Amino acid sequence: MPKPPQSHRFDTLVIHSGQEPLSWEGATLPPIFQTASHLHPTAESLSRTFAGETTDHIYQRLTNPTNRTLENKLALLEGGRGAVVMSSGMAAVTNACLALLRAGDEFISGNSLFMSTYLLFTKVFAKYGLKARLVEPTDLKAVAGAINNRTRFIYLETIGNPKLDIPDLAAAAELAHAHNLPLVVDNTLATPFLCRPLEWGADVVLHSTTKYLNGHGSAVGGVVIDGGTFPWPADRFPDFKPFIDRKGPLAFLDKVWREQHINFGTTAAPFHSFLTMIGLDTLALRMERSLANASLLARFLKERPEVAWVNYPGFDNHQSHPAALRYFEGKGYGGLITFGLKDQAACFAFISRLRLIYHLANLGDCKTLVIHPWSSQYVSFDDDTRRELGIFPEMIRLSAGIEAAEDICADLDQALNGLG
Ligand SMILES: *Cc1c(COP(=O)(O)O)cnc(C)c1O
């Protein structure tokens, strides 16, 4: 891949990295290789490719040229050495974790997790003898206290959802490395525009590309990115040897791909990768506007008599404000806000009055979105768990889009007016 000069800024790289128009018949958009399988002219060629001696393609479940273009772009944007794109963000979470775990192993995770990740870690993995120890992600003493000789990794989300808590990534990486453990970070909510966890010491980054990276809600997708720096010491990771022998610094990514991705069949559709790349072109612009809108909307909501409280890391008194300043370097505080109305009935009335803002289960879209998490994604959770996860009957979550802030505020205004 012709790499653009390193001197190019993120906003330029997001558009130009991985572009190869001259090998695409001059096309400025990546071709969609809509094929299940690839022809090999000789038996020797197919044999060499199966043996891993070429980077040619064989079969879509293994690799695909359109997917590879997206992989190259995302690895570069996160400052990683390689990436594998997958069918969904949950495929990325599952594959990254399972590549690190064997029956009887444990890992430590922040407890402020995306809903399906929470269920995977606490309910599904437990059935296979894999134990997640959940702790407050912002309490590194708790993280340290949970480490034992069965621990295989530490897992954090850059911005917890819906708590909007931001962990101290550099300190977590230092703690992990002091115990020969890798730090795995779900960077979906920050995106590499706001934060590049590998630069703060993380070893693996993953995303649901469905959210900000795509930005238009047009395709579900995920990616695992390998920083290529973790040494995988044999005492903690005895099963890494063949992957280290084969791929050296990309041992982890090879394991994710060869053991999990190929055999679980978590293939990304090339058309989805194409849609994600179209979205990615405007990531920097969209993030700028979403982050600016989130800041304006948080302040607008705070002034409203109908709104009891607003949770937004951009406020000086927010417990994660210092971490946001350090890790997001003044570019913003994320595009999510949660706020409290009088009660659940007020939330339902508010949602039914909205005219511009969309009510649906997604985030990171160019459209402003709201949801009432208590009665939707988390409806089957018991009350105590919901409260522990920062979800309350009177709480709305808002994902700031890129519309004109005045129009979003006007819609919020008419929906809030006169609410109890
Ligand atoms: C949405 C999301 C996921 C899961 O991604 P899907 O693409 O929906 O499978 C994982 N982590 C975070 C932080 C998310 O927001």
The ligand as a Gaussian input file, in Angstrom:
#p B3LYP/6-31G(d) Opt

LIG

0 1
 C      -22.236000      -0.787000      19.247000
 C      -21.082000      -1.133000      20.086000
 C      -20.528000      -2.429000      20.065000
 C      -21.122000      -3.545000      19.232000
 O      -21.078000      -3.238000      17.890000
 P      -22.078000      -3.837000      16.786000
 O      -21.518000      -3.312000      15.525000
 O      -23.452000      -3.352000      17.112000
 O      -21.994000      -5.339000      16.900000
 C      -19.415000      -2.671000      20.845000
 N      -18.884000      -1.716000      21.627000
 C      -19.392000      -0.468000      21.688000
 C      -18.752000       0.538000      22.565000
 C      -20.505000      -0.130000      20.921000
 O      -21.019000       1.104000      20.983000

